[in-house]
């Protein structure tokens, strides 16, 4: 029985992880949960899974959950809160495997602590590799910890890389659905509304990642993640537009062979792969919907991404080449700009325009600790808010 901690248990990756635990009750047991702000879902998860520890975002939420659990007769669950609470969820001694799926920098500290505590990590949080990749990878090497990607593309690459040596890799192809605007003319981008951008063609995900898919910044972050995870330079990470989202990514070897990974588009599969690694588990037994119908596959399209319409991709390549400080700023500025777009404060192309201004204002000082990362992240957010406010005040769009 593998005992697991889930950081971000009420989000979509967290819920998919619990659904895997439900399907394989004698293999995986969630023993600690970091549940954020969703009190009702956190309560239901506690009742169902009886974790040893659960953490909520704030002291007030933790007190409210503790009260509800007491009143319902569940007395054995320790309720903690805040970033210290998330760290205790991630480092609980009996936990072997930590699913890191808190969105944003809130998951950084706890994931880093889990790596230092020697836990195997299933990584779904982007900031861990985009904003703090070098620190987290150094800690993983030092503590001999495996970082197993749950993001579908990196998970696919991880699987394909089992087919050859690192020195035999020519390049990696990350597939991208292209988002809802892959065939929208550039002239129409200024008029794109949040409602249009929130409709993703193939994956159902959270709001920020859905907008990041529409701008292709999500793919940009994945380029940076791939550089870090697989120890390759940005020039060896390619992006290909693959609207069917059937091939999750490909690895091209020096002998000309390309290995691709294909499966149904369901996050439970990469989660199960990471949990079971280095074994494979029969997913079809638990959920027949997880088996791929090869006969139903008619055709697969692959196309070059358009960096002129999707400047976020270019910005990500530039940040990857520039170093950790630019990657922190890229992520922080994007989060602020996406929120501003969803609030109607900037138009869709204002997202990359804001990010580019923040990148231009960022120094190249590399962070030496997670605290440095968080400070640089906050500075970049402040800078992004300033960029947006100045343009709002001047009556121009960012
Ligand atoms: Mg992805």
Boltz pocket constraint, residues with backbone or C-beta under 6 A from the ligand:
constraints:
  - pocket:
      binder: B
      contacts: [[A, 151], [A, 152], [A, 153], [A, 222]]
      max_distance: 6.0
